[in-house]
């Protein structure tokens, strides 16, 4: 009799374990879909990360897809030169070679959106000549005083290629192209056993009211900060420092009642530009309590601590990475680490670790 009860007890225990394991598997299957919200102030690099995900996990852009970016790249290049020329007037910086005035008029005659498969030769020549002008270079060095795309120098330096009649944008050209994100865009990627639904939200202030109510149940927030913008002002409000705005936004997201159980991954982005700026634009001018001088590591630690210290939840961990969103190899490595973090969080929430 005792043996019979013991056998039944073992069978019952085995059935219970099997049921429990199946319930855990079911919970895991429900969590195989990862909803990731990309947040950050305008021009922090959110759209660039999405492009990198396509390069890394979907085999990159086809030739047709890259060709579809031509007009955007033409427009970015010409509009960036227009912005510099307009800034030269307000900064009272003259052209070094007044004969280049003809090329200035060529730039100002172009529409905001350039259409066509080929950049007109006279436009390419205008960009090339003006970029070589000492006055234009002087204005470029003061670009923190006005609103200039980060990609400007990259495209100006590549103008011979961009102006070629046979030009086809490279992956790097596509990564650096800039179109302001408005509203909410969704992109889906499959990484291993996980399906990522990534939501990119417009970063400008006018877009932010669309954020919170839509995304209470997201798995992860990927928050981007352009740390190179510590000395710049907002596009939409030129009385507000961009880094201060990012800190304010991160505070509101990190401590929001909507995201108390949501893991947050912080990308401190544009480290390449940040490293270039530190020696010529002292961070102490904008953050008086900073004492690290031109030391890159000290500056990175200062910014990291400013953001992480905003977290008011003792049990909430902020996962941080310093990134250059246009560096595909680095983003491949970082996103693999992010994937591991999300898997570990999933296992933890399912009670498997």
C-alpha positions in Angstrom: 0.0 0.0 0.0 2.8 2.4 0.9 4.6 1.6 -2.3 1.4 2.4 -4.3 1.0 5.8 -2.5 4.6 6.5 -3.1 4.3 5.7 -6.8 1.1 7.8 -7.2 2.8 10.7 -5.3 5.8 10.6 -7.7 3.5 10.5 -10.7 1.5 13.4 -9.3 4.6 15.4 -8.6 5.9 14.7 -12.1 2.6 15.8 -13.6 2.7 19.0 -11.5 6.2 19.7 -12.7 5.2 19.1 -16.3 2.3 21.5 -16.0 4.4 24.1 -14.3 7.1 23.8 -17.0 4.4 24.1 -19.7 3.1 27.2 -18.0 6.6 28.7 -17.9 7.1 27.9 -21.6 3.8 29.6 -22.4 4.8 32.6 -20.4 8.1 32.7 -22.3 6.3 32.4 -25.7 4.2 35.4 -24.8 7.4 37.3 -24.0 9.1 36.3 -27.2 7.8 39.6 -28.7 9.8 42.5 -27.4 8.3 45.9 -27.6 11.1 48.5 -27.5 10.4 52.2 -27.3 13.2 54.5 -28.8 13.2 57.7 -26.9 15.4 60.8 -26.7 15.4 64.5 -27.6 15.5 65.5 -31.3 18.6 64.5 -33.3 19.9 62.1 -30.6 20.3 59.3 -33.1 17.1 57.2 -32.8 16.5 56.8 -36.5 20.2 56.0 -37.1 19.9 53.1 -34.6 16.9 51.8 -36.6 18.9 52.0 -39.8 21.7 50.1 -38.1 19.3 47.3 -37.1 18.3 46.9 -40.7 22.0 46.7 -41.8 22.9 44.2 -39.0 19.8 42.0 -39.0 18.3 42.2 -42.4 21.4 42.1 -44.6 21.5 45.8 -45.2 20.0 48.0 -47.9 19.4 46.8 -51.5 20.8 49.0 -54.3 17.2 50.2 -55.0 16.8 51.2 -51.3 20.1 53.0 -51.2 19.2 54.9 -54.4 15.9 56.0 -52.8 18.0 58.0 -50.4 19.7 60.1 -53.1 17.3 63.0 -53.0 17.5 63.1 -49.2 21.3 63.2 -49.3 21.3 65.9 -52.0 18.9 68.0 -49.9 20.8 67.4 -46.6 24.0 68.5 -48.3 22.7 71.7 -50.0 20.6 72.7 -47.0 23.6 72.3 -44.7 25.6 74.7 -46.9 22.6 77.1 -46.9 22.5 77.1 -43.1 26.2 77.9 -42.9 25.9 80.7 -45.4 22.9 82.2 -43.5 24.9 81.9 -40.3 27.8 83.8 -41.8 25.5 86.8 -42.3 24.4 86.8 -38.6 27.9 86.1 -37.4 29.3 88.8 -39.7 31.8 86.5 -41.3 32.7 87.3 -44.9 33.8 85.0 -47.7 37.5 84.9 -48.0 37.3 84.9 -51.8 34.5 87.2 -52.9 34.5 85.6 -56.3 32.7 82.7 -54.6 29.6 84.9 -54.2 28.4 83.4 -57.5 28.3 80.0 -55.8 26.4 81.5 -52.8 23.6 82.5 -55.1 23.6 79.1 -56.7 23.0 77.5 -53.2 20.2 80.0 -52.3 18.4 79.3 -55.6 18.0 75.6 -54.8 14.6 74.4 -53.4 14.3 72.9 -49.9 13.8 69.5 -51.4 16.1 68.6 -54.3 14.5 66.2 -56.8 16.3 64.1 -59.4 18.7 61.2 -59.8 21.7 63.5 -60.2 22.9 66.5 -58.3 23.2 69.4 -60.8 26.9 69.9 -61.6 26.8 73.6 -60.8 25.4 72.8 -57.3 28.1 70.2 -56.7 30.7 72.8 -57.8 29.2 75.4 -55.5 29.4 73.2 -52.5 32.9 72.1 -53.3 34.2 75.7 -53.8 32.4 77.1 -50.8 33.6 74.3 -48.5 37.2 75.2 -49.4 36.6 78.9 -48.5 38.3 80.1 -45.3 35.3 82.1 -44.3 33.0 79.1 -44.6 35.4 77.0 -42.6 35.4 79.7 -39.9 31.6 79.7 -39.7 31.6 75.9 -39.6 34.0 75.9 -36.6 31.3 78.0 -34.8 28.4 75.7 -35.7 27.4 75.2 -32.0 26.1 78.8 -32.3 23.4 77.8 -34.8 21.5 74.7 -36.0 23.7 72.5 -38.3 23.2 68.8 -39.1 26.0 66.5 -37.8 26.3 65.0 -41.2 27.3 68.3 -42.9 31.1 67.8 -42.8 30.8 64.2 -43.9 28.7 65.1 -47.0 30.8 68.2 -47.9 34.0 66.0 -47.7 32.3 63.5 -50.0 30.9 66.1 -52.5 32.9 64.7 -55.5 31.3 61.3 -55.0 27.8 62.7 -54.3 27.9 65.0 -57.4 29.0 62.1 -59.7 26.4 61.2 -62.4 26.7 57.6 -61.4 26.4 58.2 -57.6 24.7 55.4 -55.6 24.7 56.1 -51.8 26.7 53.8 -49.6 25.4 52.3 -46.4 27.3 55.0 -44.5 25.8 57.7 -46.6 22.3 56.3 -45.8 23.1 56.1 -42.1 24.1 59.8 -42.0 21.0 61.0 -43.9 18.6 63.0 -41.8 14.8 63.3 -42.1 12.9 64.7 -39.1 10.8 62.0 -37.5 7.2 63.1 -36.8 4.6 60.9 -35.2 5.2 57.3 -34.3 6.9 54.8 -36.7 7.1 51.0 -36.0 9.8 48.7 -37.4 10.0 44.9 -36.8 13.1 42.8 -36.6 13.7 39.1 -35.8 16.8 38.5 -33.7 17.3 34.8 -32.7 14.1 33.6 -31.0 12.9 37.2 -30.3 10.7 39.4 -32.4 11.5 43.1 -31.8 8.8 45.7 -32.4 10.7 49.0 -32.2 8.8 52.2 -32.0 10.6 55.5 -33.0 9.0 58.6 -31.6 9.5 62.2 -32.8 12.1 63.8 -30.4 11.0 67.4 -30.7 9.0 68.8 -27.9 5.8 69.1 -30.0 5.9 65.3 -30.5 6.3 64.3 -26.9 2.6 64.5 -25.8 2.0 61.5 -28.1 4.4 59.2 -26.1 3.3 58.1 -22.7 -0.3 56.8 -23.0 0.6 54.5 -26.0 3.4 52.6 -24.4 2.6 51.5 -20.9 3.3 47.8 -21.7 6.6 48.1 -23.6 9.3 45.6 -22.6 12.3 48.0 -22.8 13.0 51.7 -23.3 16.1 52.5 -25.3 16.9 56.1 -24.4 19.4 58.0 -26.6 21.3 61.1 -25.6 23.7 63.0 -28.0 26.4 63.8 -25.4 28.2 65.9 -28.1 25.4 68.5 -27.7 26.4 69.7 -24.2 27.2 73.1 -25.8 24.2 73.4 -28.1 20.7 74.9 -27.8 17.4 73.3 -28.8 16.2 73.7 -32.4 12.7 74.5 -31.1 13.8 76.8 -28.2 17.2 78.5 -28.5 17.2 79.4 -24.8 17.4 75.8 -23.6 20.7 73.7 -23.5 20.2 70.4 -25.3 21.9 68.4 -22.6 19.7 69.9 -19.9 16.7 69.1 -22.0 17.8 65.5 -22.3 18.3 65.3 -18.5 14.8 66.7 -17.9 13.3 64.2 -20.4 15.2 61.2 -19.0 14.1 62.2 -15.5 10.4 62.2 -16.6 10.7 58.9 -18.4 12.8 57.0 -15.8 10.6 58.0 -12.9 7.2 57.8 -14.7 4.5 55.7 -13.1 3.9 54.2 -16.5 7.4 52.6 -16.6 8.1 51.5 -13.1 8.7 47.9 -14.2 10.2 48.7 -17.6 13.9 48.1 -18.1 15.8 51.2 -19.4 18.9 51.1 -21.6 20.7 54.4 -21.9 22.8 55.1 -25.0 25.2 58.0 -24.5 25.6 58.6 -28.2 27.8 60.6 -30.6 31.0 59.9 -28.6 33.1 60.7 -31.7 31.9 64.3 -31.9 32.1 64.6 -28.1 35.7 63.7 -28.1 36.5 66.2 -30.9 34.6 69.0 -29.1 36.0 68.8 -25.6 39.4 70.5 -26.3 37.8 73.4 -28.0 34.5 73.9 -26.1 35.1 73.5 -22.4 32.3 71.6 -20.7 32.7 73.7 -17.5 31.3 76.7 -19.5 27.9 74.9 -19.6 28.1 72.7 -16.5 29.9 74.8 -13.8 30.2 71.9 -11.3 32.2 69.9 -13.8 35.9 69.7 -12.8 37.4 67.3 -15.2 38.8 69.7 -17.8 39.5 68.2 -21.2 39.8 64.6 -19.9 37.5 62.5 -22.0 37.0 59.7 -19.4 36.3 62.3 -16.7 33.7 64.0 -18.9 32.1 60.7 -19.8 31.8 59.7 -16.1 30.4 63.1 -15.2 27.6 62.8 -17.9 26.9 59.2 -17.0 26.5 60.1 -13.3 24.3 63.0 -14.1 21.8 60.7 -15.8 22.0 57.6 -13.6 21.6 59.7 -10.4 18.1 60.8 -11.6 16.8 57.3 -11.0 14.6 57.4 -7.9 13.8 53.6 -7.8 16.4 51.7 -5.8 15.5 48.4 -7.5 15.5 49.8 -11.0 18.7 49.2 -12.9 19.8 51.6 -15.8 21.9 49.7 -18.4 24.4 52.2 -20.0 26.5 52.2 -23.1 28.7 54.9 -24.8 27.9 54.7 -28.5 28.6 56.1 -31.9 25.4 55.3 -33.8 27.1 55.5 -37.2 29.7 52.9 -36.3 28.1 49.6 -37.5 30.6 47.3 -35.8 30.2 49.0 -32.5 26.4 49.0 -32.7 26.4 45.3 -33.6 28.4 44.6 -30.4 26.3 46.9 -28.2 22.9 45.5 -29.5 24.1 42.0 -28.9 24.7 43.0 -25.3 21.2 44.7 -25.2 19.7 41.5 -26.5 21.4 39.5 -23.7 20.0 42.0 -21.1 16.5 41.6 -22.5 16.7 37.8 -22.5 17.9 37.9 -18.8 15.1 40.2 -17.8 12.6 37.9 -19.6 13.9 34.9 -17.8 13.8 36.7 -14.4 10.2 37.9 -14.9 9.1 34.4 -15.9 10.7 33.0 -12.8 13.2 30.9 -14.7 16.3 32.5 -13.0 
